[in-house]
Amino acid sequence: MDKEIYKNQNATYFKTSTLPLATVLSLNVPLVNIIWEDGGIAAFIFEDSPQLKDYVQKYLNRELQVEPQTYYNQLKLMKSRLHERI
């Protein structure tokens, strides 16, 4: 899983190119931006927070539960955001 935490002068950000993780996070954490990296890979940027770290840890441990229809609808939204930027 490609994830990274980086900082600028005003905030700390979390970056992932994993669409399922980004989809789950975007249900509860605002998506700051989508950037395109070398090779045409999309990276989803979220402002880092203790809540975000908790969601990521629960996702990685398979402890995070999301209602399936809610996840599916959010996944469609995330995919449309990707296609807007192509």
Phi, psi and omega in degrees: 000127180272109177220154186200146174243129178221161186236150164236191186293338186250337187203170175247137185237153175247134182236135174218146174254009180271109184300315179299319178295314179300322179297312180297315180298320184292348175290334185229346182235129181298134174282122183279316185194163168238126178242154179254126181259175178307141181085006178075023180271130179277138175239131181263130185249127177234146174290130183288146178198164175301322179298315179299314179301322178296315178298316180297314180298317178295322177298312182295327180272002181061036180254351184276129180245133180225138177297129188304317182293323177297315178298314182299315179297320179291323177298317177299318179297316180296320178295322178293325176297322178295316182291333177296330186263000181282000000 
